[in-house]
Amino acid sequence: MAKWTPTHEAPEPLEGPVVPTIVGGTVIWFVLFLVQLPFYGWFDDHGHIWWVWTCLAGAGLGLIGIWYVLRRDAAIRRAAREANTEPGTEAGTEPGTEGGPDTGTGSTRDPAP
Protein backbone atom coordinates (compact mmCIF):
# COMPACT_ATOMS: atom_id res chain seq x y z
CA MET A 1 0.00 0.00 0.00
CA ALA A 2 1.44 3.38 -1.00
CA LYS A 3 1.79 6.24 1.41
CA TRP A 4 -0.71 8.99 0.72
CA THR A 5 0.85 12.34 -0.16
CA PRO A 6 -1.08 15.49 -1.00
CA THR A 7 -1.02 16.51 -4.65
CA HIS A 8 -1.54 20.20 -3.94
CA GLU A 9 -0.89 22.68 -1.14
CA ALA A 10 -3.52 23.31 1.48
CA PRO A 11 -5.46 26.55 0.97
CA GLU A 12 -5.05 29.50 3.30
CA PRO A 13 -7.44 29.43 6.27
CA LEU A 14 -10.58 31.52 5.84
CA GLU A 15 -10.83 34.61 8.00
CA GLY A 16 -14.36 35.58 8.82
CA PRO A 17 -15.94 38.03 11.22
CA VAL A 18 -14.43 36.43 14.33
CA VAL A 19 -15.36 39.02 16.96
CA PRO A 20 -19.06 39.27 16.02
CA THR A 21 -19.27 35.47 15.88
CA ILE A 22 -17.88 35.07 19.41
CA VAL A 23 -20.04 37.92 20.74
CA GLY A 24 -23.13 36.36 19.16
CA GLY A 25 -22.39 32.96 20.68
CA THR A 26 -21.80 34.51 24.10
CA VAL A 27 -25.08 36.41 23.94
CA ILE A 28 -26.94 33.23 22.97
CA TRP A 29 -25.46 31.29 25.92
CA PHE A 30 -26.38 34.11 28.33
CA VAL A 31 -29.93 34.41 26.96
CA LEU A 32 -30.38 30.64 27.32
CA PHE A 33 -29.22 30.94 30.93
CA LEU A 34 -31.74 33.72 31.63
CA VAL A 35 -34.57 31.82 29.92
CA GLN A 36 -33.93 28.74 32.06
CA LEU A 37 -33.75 30.58 35.40
CA PRO A 38 -37.55 30.72 35.96
CA PHE A 39 -37.66 26.93 35.50
CA TYR A 40 -34.83 26.23 37.96
CA GLY A 41 -37.09 24.10 40.17
CA TRP A 42 -38.25 21.96 37.25
CA PHE A 43 -34.68 21.36 36.11
CA ASP A 44 -33.70 20.47 39.69
CA ASP A 45 -36.61 18.03 40.10
CA HIS A 46 -35.78 16.23 36.85
CA GLY A 47 -32.01 16.08 37.34
CA HIS A 48 -31.24 18.57 34.58
CA ILE A 49 -29.87 21.41 36.71
CA TRP A 50 -26.57 21.09 34.88
CA TRP A 51 -28.28 22.58 31.79
CA VAL A 52 -28.63 25.92 33.58
CA TRP A 53 -25.02 25.95 34.76
CA THR A 54 -23.76 24.84 31.35
CA CYS A 55 -25.35 27.93 29.80
CA LEU A 56 -23.75 30.16 32.43
CA ALA A 57 -20.38 28.50 31.86
CA GLY A 58 -20.79 29.02 28.09
CA ALA A 59 -21.45 32.71 28.66
CA GLY A 60 -18.42 33.01 30.97
CA LEU A 61 -16.14 31.22 28.53
CA GLY A 62 -17.55 33.42 25.78
CA LEU A 63 -16.39 36.50 27.70
CA ILE A 64 -12.90 35.03 27.81
CA GLY A 65 -13.21 34.31 24.09
CA ILE A 66 -14.19 37.92 23.35
CA TRP A 67 -11.17 39.17 25.28
CA TYR A 68 -8.95 36.72 23.39
CA VAL A 69 -10.15 37.54 19.87
CA LEU A 70 -10.00 41.29 20.52
CA ARG A 71 -6.35 40.95 21.57
CA ARG A 72 -5.70 38.66 18.58
CA ASP A 73 -7.17 41.15 16.12
CA ALA A 74 -5.16 43.97 17.69
CA ALA A 75 -1.97 41.91 17.37
CA ILE A 76 -2.73 41.11 13.72
CA ARG A 77 -3.33 44.81 12.95
CA ARG A 78 -0.15 45.79 14.82
CA ALA A 79 1.92 43.21 12.92
CA ALA A 80 0.48 44.40 9.60
CA ARG A 81 1.31 48.02 10.49
CA GLU A 82 4.87 47.07 11.45
CA ALA A 83 5.31 45.08 8.24
CA ASN A 84 4.22 48.09 6.18
CA THR A 85 6.75 50.48 7.74
CA GLU A 86 10.24 50.29 6.30
CA PRO A 87 13.36 50.90 8.37
CA GLY A 88 14.55 54.49 8.14
CA THR A 89 11.14 55.98 7.31
CA GLU A 90 8.90 57.84 9.67
CA ALA A 91 5.92 55.82 10.88
CA GLY A 92 2.70 56.84 9.17
CA THR A 93 4.27 58.22 5.98
CA GLU A 94 4.41 56.55 2.65
CA PRO A 95 7.85 55.57 1.35
CA GLY A 96 9.12 57.94 -1.29
CA THR A 97 7.20 61.01 -0.07
CA GLU A 98 10.04 62.47 1.98
CA GLY A 99 11.31 65.72 0.54
CA GLY A 100 8.56 65.95 -2.08
CA PRO A 101 6.88 69.17 -3.13
CA ASP A 102 4.63 70.76 -0.55
CA THR A 103 1.03 70.80 -1.73
CA GLY A 104 -0.12 73.00 1.11
CA THR A 105 -2.52 70.38 2.49
CA GLY A 106 -0.57 69.80 5.67
CA SER A 107 1.08 66.69 6.98
CA THR A 108 1.19 63.42 5.06
CA ARG A 109 0.48 61.53 8.28
CA ASP A 110 -2.76 59.70 8.83
CA PRO A 111 -5.01 61.38 11.39
CA ALA A 112 -6.02 57.98 12.77
CA PRO A 113 -3.92 56.61 15.64
C-alpha positions in Angstrom: 0.0 0.0 0.0 1.4 3.4 -1.0 1.8 6.2 1.4 -0.7 9.0 0.7 0.9 12.3 -0.2 -1.1 15.5 -1.0 -1.0 16.5 -4.6 -1.5 20.2 -3.9 -0.9 22.7 -1.1 -3.5 23.3 1.5 -5.5 26.5 1.0 -5.0 29.5 3.3 -7.4 29.4 6.3 -10.6 31.5 5.8 -10.8 34.6 8.0 -14.4 35.6 8.8 -15.9 38.0 11.2 -14.4 36.4 14.3 -15.4 39.0 17.0 -19.1 39.3 16.0 -19.3 35.5 15.9 -17.9 35.1 19.4 -20.0 37.9 20.7 -23.1 36.4 19.2 -22.4 33.0 20.7 -21.8 34.5 24.1 -25.1 36.4 23.9 -26.9 33.2 23.0 -25.5 31.3 25.9 -26.4 34.1 28.3 -29.9 34.4 27.0 -30.4 30.6 27.3 -29.2 30.9 30.9 -31.7 33.7 31.6 -34.6 31.8 29.9 -33.9 28.7 32.1 -33.8 30.6 35.4 -37.5 30.7 36.0 -37.7 26.9 35.5 -34.8 26.2 38.0 -37.1 24.1 40.2 -38.3 22.0 37.3 -34.7 21.4 36.1 -33.7 20.5 39.7 -36.6 18.0 40.1 -35.8 16.2 36.8 -32.0 16.1 37.3 -31.2 18.6 34.6 -29.9 21.4 36.7 -26.6 21.1 34.9 -28.3 22.6 31.8 -28.6 25.9 33.6 -25.0 25.9 34.8 -23.8 24.8 31.3 -25.3 27.9 29.8 -23.8 30.2 32.4 -20.4 28.5 31.9 -20.8 29.0 28.1 -21.4 32.7 28.7 -18.4 33.0 31.0 -16.1 31.2 28.5 -17.5 33.4 25.8 -16.4 36.5 27.7 -12.9 35.0 27.8 -13.2 34.3 24.1 -14.2 37.9 23.4 -11.2 39.2 25.3 -8.9 36.7 23.4 -10.1 37.5 19.9 -10.0 41.3 20.5 -6.4 41.0 21.6 -5.7 38.7 18.6 -7.2 41.2 16.1 -5.2 44.0 17.7 -2.0 41.9 17.4 -2.7 41.1 13.7 -3.3 44.8 12.9 -0.2 45.8 14.8 1.9 43.2 12.9 0.5 44.4 9.6 1.3 48.0 10.5 4.9 47.1 11.4 5.3 45.1 8.2 4.2 48.1 6.2 6.7 50.5 7.7 10.2 50.3 6.3 13.4 50.9 8.4 14.5 54.5 8.1 11.1 56.0 7.3 8.9 57.8 9.7 5.9 55.8 10.9 2.7 56.8 9.2 4.3 58.2 6.0 4.4 56.5 2.6 7.8 55.6 1.4 9.1 57.9 -1.3 7.2 61.0 -0.1 10.0 62.5 2.0 11.3 65.7 0.5 8.6 65.9 -2.1 6.9 69.2 -3.1 4.6 70.8 -0.5 1.0 70.8 -1.7 -0.1 73.0 1.1 -2.5 70.4 2.5 -0.6 69.8 5.7 1.1 66.7 7.0 1.2 63.4 5.1 0.5 61.5 8.3 -2.8 59.7 8.8 -5.0 61.4 11.4 -6.0 58.0 12.8 -3.9 56.6 15.6 
